[in-house]
Amino acid sequence: MLHPALRHATLFAVLSCAACLHTSPGTLYESSTAPLTAEEAVLRQELQRDVEHLSIEIGPRNAGYSLGPILNAERWLLGQLMLAGVEAHRDEVDVNVGVVANVVATFEGVTRPEEVVLIGAHYDSVASSPGANDNGSGVALLLAMARRLKDQPTDRTVRLVFFVNEENPFTGGLQMGSRVHAMRSRASGDEIVLMISVDSIGYFSSQSGSQNYPAFIFGLPSVGNFIAFVSNTDNSDMVDRTVEVFQSQSRFPSIGIATDMADAARSDHASFLWEDYPAMTMSDTSEFRDPHYHKPTDVAANINYDELARLAAGFLPAIRSLADAATALPSP
């Protein structure tokens, strides 16, 4: 039995966490059982091809252990963008033993080019993992976006950034690719009105109890069939708006969560929160659902490509809508 003082402290912690947890309003739609549409089928093929190339042909890629694979991944990304007719540049990061880079593709806005919607995905992995879900899935989605945005101008500028060095030994440090980019953006006076880090978005399950949460989080879905938009409580209005726009474009199961627990700042969006930009992550919640997180078993065969394609088909128009001048965004 707990000591009374400890019992009271535990209860206080639970209540405190519950009080700081905000969930977005909206409908948690059921998973679709319909066949993929023609558009979704094309997306599925693209997404699977790119996840497989990154995780199988290149494999584990981490500049903290070996420069070769991460440089191969960088060259492949630049090549894919070039094939799509998309201009990109290298945002260099010195890692002492060499220079690696974020890969940046910018689609300038038509009427509000100074307002930037930044979508990012890290392309490195932990040293022991091929990183199919974490984060080949996010990289594949950004490539799919790039191939389509070049022909679909938006009012606000959309900037796609493939980040290097999200994983250890760089996490949170000055050589973390997203931190370098966020600090340079702030120093340049960039007006980033929304940043979304796309990180681990390919693992889904319809089994009851397949979804877990950090300690003291309760009252959320127990089936891991949804995508989550997550940030801190300062950005709860932006999370609500993003979920609202996403759900206006897609019936893919989705929820929004705003909490000040540390688990809400465990991706590249944290680098932008530190620079006072409105930022969040979009994720399948990684280890709270995916048993292969950061393991050698994070392989391409474990990705649910049908669900990933359905998600992508909704996310693409949602970003176009968020980059539309008619869509009002909460003030930071």
C-alpha positions in Angstrom: 0.0 0.0 0.0 1.2 3.5 -0.8 2.3 5.7 2.1 -0.4 8.4 2.6 2.0 11.2 1.5 3.0 9.3 -1.6 -0.6 8.5 -2.4 -1.5 12.2 -2.2 1.5 13.2 -4.3 0.6 10.6 -7.0 -3.0 11.8 -7.0 -1.8 15.4 -7.4 0.4 14.4 -10.3 -2.5 12.6 -12.0 -4.8 15.6 -11.6 -2.2 18.0 -12.7 -1.5 16.1 -15.9 -5.2 15.7 -16.5 -5.7 19.4 -16.1 -3.0 20.3 -18.6 -4.2 17.9 -21.2 -6.2 19.5 -24.0 -7.9 17.4 -26.8 -9.2 19.0 -29.9 -12.9 19.0 -30.7 -14.1 17.1 -33.7 -15.2 13.7 -34.9 -13.0 10.6 -34.4 -14.0 8.9 -37.6 -13.9 5.1 -38.0 -11.2 3.5 -40.2 -12.2 3.1 -43.8 -12.8 -0.3 -45.3 -13.4 1.0 -48.8 -11.0 0.2 -51.6 -8.4 2.8 -52.3 -9.4 5.5 -54.7 -7.3 5.9 -57.9 -5.5 8.9 -56.2 -4.8 6.8 -53.1 -3.5 3.9 -55.1 -1.0 6.1 -56.9 0.1 7.6 -53.5 0.4 4.1 -52.1 2.8 3.0 -54.8 5.0 6.2 -54.3 5.0 5.9 -50.6 6.0 2.3 -50.5 8.7 2.7 -53.1 10.3 5.6 -51.2 10.0 3.9 -47.8 11.6 0.8 -49.2 14.5 2.7 -50.9 15.4 4.6 -47.7 15.1 1.7 -45.3 16.3 -1.2 -47.6 18.6 0.2 -50.2 20.2 2.8 -47.8 19.3 1.3 -44.4 20.5 2.7 -41.0 21.7 6.3 -41.5 23.1 8.3 -38.6 25.9 10.8 -38.9 27.0 10.1 -35.4 28.2 6.7 -36.4 29.0 6.8 -40.1 28.7 9.6 -42.7 28.4 7.3 -45.7 24.7 6.3 -45.4 23.4 9.7 -44.3 25.2 11.3 -47.3 23.7 8.7 -49.6 20.3 9.5 -48.2 20.9 13.3 -48.8 22.0 12.7 -52.4 19.0 10.5 -53.0 16.6 13.1 -51.7 18.1 15.8 -53.9 17.9 13.4 -56.8 14.2 12.7 -56.2 13.4 16.3 -56.0 15.3 17.1 -59.2 13.5 14.3 -61.0 10.2 15.9 -59.9 11.3 19.3 -61.2 11.6 20.8 -57.7 14.5 23.1 -56.8 16.1 22.3 -53.5 19.1 23.5 -51.5 21.3 22.2 -48.8 21.1 23.8 -45.3 24.5 22.6 -44.0 25.3 21.3 -40.5 28.9 20.7 -39.4 29.2 17.5 -37.3 32.9 17.9 -36.7 34.0 14.9 -38.8 32.2 16.3 -41.8 29.3 18.3 -43.2 25.8 17.0 -43.5 22.7 18.9 -44.5 19.0 19.5 -44.2 17.4 19.4 -47.7 15.0 22.3 -48.3 12.4 22.8 -51.0 10.5 26.1 -51.0 7.2 26.7 -52.8 6.8 30.5 -52.7 3.4 31.8 -51.9 1.4 33.9 -54.4 -0.3 36.6 -52.2 1.3 36.1 -48.8 4.8 34.8 -49.6 6.2 36.2 -46.3 4.0 33.8 -44.3 5.6 30.3 -44.2 3.9 27.0 -43.5 6.8 24.7 -42.8 6.4 20.9 -43.0 9.4 18.8 -41.9 10.5 15.2 -41.6 13.8 13.8 -40.4 15.6 11.4 -42.7 18.1 10.0 -40.3 17.5 6.9 -38.1 18.9 5.5 -35.0 22.2 3.6 -35.7 20.7 0.1 -35.3 17.5 0.6 -37.3 16.6 0.8 -40.9 14.0 3.4 -39.8 11.2 2.5 -42.2 8.5 4.0 -40.0 10.9 6.3 -38.0 11.1 8.1 -40.3 11.0 6.8 -43.8 7.2 7.1 -43.6 7.5 10.9 -43.0 10.1 11.4 -45.7 8.0 9.5 -48.2 5.0 11.8 -47.4 7.1 15.0 -47.9 8.4 13.7 -51.3 4.8 13.0 -52.3 3.9 16.6 -51.3 6.8 18.0 -53.2 5.8 16.2 -56.4 2.3 17.8 -56.2 3.0 21.3 -54.7 5.1 22.3 -57.7 1.9 22.4 -59.8 -0.4 23.8 -57.1 0.6 27.3 -55.9 -0.7 28.5 -52.6 -1.1 31.9 -51.1 1.3 31.3 -48.2 4.7 29.9 -48.8 5.1 26.2 -48.2 8.6 25.1 -47.1 9.4 21.4 -47.0 12.5 20.5 -45.0 14.0 17.1 -44.8 15.9 17.3 -41.5 19.2 15.6 -40.6 20.3 14.6 -37.1 17.0 14.3 -35.2 18.1 11.1 -33.5 20.7 10.5 -30.8 23.5 11.5 -30.4 22.2 14.9 -31.8 18.8 15.1 -30.2 18.3 18.5 -28.6 21.8 19.7 -29.4 23.2 22.4 -31.5 24.0 19.9 -34.4 20.4 18.7 -34.6 19.3 19.7 -38.1 15.9 21.1 -37.1 17.5 23.2 -34.3 20.0 24.7 -36.8 17.2 25.5 -39.2 14.9 26.9 -36.6 17.7 29.2 -35.2 18.6 30.4 -38.6 15.0 31.0 -39.4 14.6 33.2 -36.3 17.8 35.0 -37.0 16.6 35.7 -40.6 13.3 37.0 -39.3 11.3 34.3 -41.1 7.6 34.5 -40.4 6.8 30.8 -39.8 3.0 30.8 -39.1 2.8 27.0 -38.7 5.4 24.2 -38.4 4.4 20.5 -38.5 6.9 17.7 -37.9 5.9 14.5 -39.7 7.4 11.8 -37.7 6.5 8.1 -37.7 3.2 7.9 -39.5 2.9 4.4 -40.9 2.0 2.0 -38.1 -1.7 1.4 -37.5 -3.8 -1.3 -35.8 -7.5 -2.0 -35.4 -6.9 -4.2 -32.4 -8.4 -3.1 -29.0 -5.6 -2.2 -26.6 -3.1 -1.5 -29.4 -2.7 2.1 -28.3 -0.9 3.2 -25.2 0.0 6.5 -23.7 2.6 8.1 -21.3 1.9 7.7 -17.6 -1.1 9.6 -16.3 -2.7 10.2 -19.7 -6.2 8.6 -19.9 -9.5 9.0 -21.6 -8.1 8.8 -25.2 -8.7 6.1 -27.8 -7.3 2.6 -27.0 -7.2 1.5 -30.7 -4.2 2.6 -32.6 -5.9 3.4 -35.9 -5.6 7.2 -35.8 -3.1 9.9 -36.4 -2.3 12.4 -33.7 -1.4 16.1 -33.9 0.5 17.0 -30.8 2.0 20.1 -29.2 2.1 22.0 -25.9 -0.7 23.9 -24.3 0.5 27.2 -25.6 -0.4 25.9 -29.1 -3.7 24.3 -28.3 -5.6 26.7 -30.5 -3.3 25.9 -33.5 -3.7 22.2 -32.8 -7.5 22.7 -32.8 -7.3 24.6 -36.1 -5.1 22.1 -37.8 -7.3 19.2 -36.8 -10.4 21.1 -37.9 -8.8 21.7 -41.3 -7.6 18.1 -41.6 -11.0 16.7 -40.8 -12.6 19.1 -43.3 -10.5 17.3 -46.0 -10.4 13.7 -44.7 -12.3 11.2 -42.7 -9.0 9.5 -41.7 -9.2 9.0 -37.9 -7.4 11.9 -36.2 -7.1 13.6 -32.8 -5.4 16.6 -31.4 -3.6 16.7 -28.1 -2.0 19.6 -26.3 0.0 18.9 -23.2 3.1 20.2 -21.4 4.4 16.7 -20.7 7.8 16.1 -22.1 6.5 13.5 -24.5 4.8 16.3 -26.4 8.1 17.8 -27.5 10.0 14.7 -28.7 10.4 15.5 -32.4 11.8 18.2 -34.7 8.9 20.6 -33.8 10.5 21.1 -30.4 13.3 23.1 -32.1 10.7 25.5 -33.4 8.9 25.7 -30.1 12.2 26.8 -28.5 12.3 29.7 -31.0 8.7 30.7 -30.2 7.2 29.4 -33.5 3.8 27.7 -33.5 4.7 24.0 -34.0 3.4 20.5 -33.6 4.1 17.0 -34.6 1.9 14.6 -36.6 2.6 11.1 -35.6 1.2 7.6 -35.0 2.7 8.1 -31.5 5.7 5.8 -32.1 6.5 3.6 -29.2 3.1 4.0 -27.6 1.8 1.9 -30.5 4.6 0.6 -32.7 6.5 -2.3 -31.1 9.3 -1.9 -33.6 10.2 1.7 -32.6 14.0 2.2 -32.6 14.7 -1.5 -33.3 16.3 -3.4 -36.1 12.7 -4.7 -36.8 11.5 -1.2 -38.0 11.4 -2.5 -41.5 9.3 -1.6 -44.6 7.2 -4.7 -44.4 5.6 -3.4 -41.1 4.2 -0.3 -42.7 0.4 -0.2 -43.4 0.6 1.4 -46.9 -3.1 1.5 -47.5 -3.6 3.6 -44.3 -0.5 5.7 -45.1 -2.0 6.4 -48.5 -5.3 7.4 -47.0 -3.6 9.7 -44.5 -1.5 11.3 -47.3 -4.6 11.9 -49.5 -6.1 13.9 -46.6 -3.0 15.6 -45.4 -2.0 17.1 -48.8 -5.2 19.1 -49.3 -5.2 20.1 -45.6 -1.8 21.7 -46.1 -3.0 23.5 -49.2 -5.9 24.8 -47.2 -3.7 25.9 -44.3 -1.6 27.7 -46.8 -4.6 29.5 -48.3 -5.0 33.1 -47.3 -8.7 32.5 -46.7 -7.8 30.2 -43.8 -7.3 32.2 -40.7 -4.6 30.8 -38.3 -4.5 31.6 -34.6 -2.0 34.3 -33.6 1.2 32.9 -32.0 
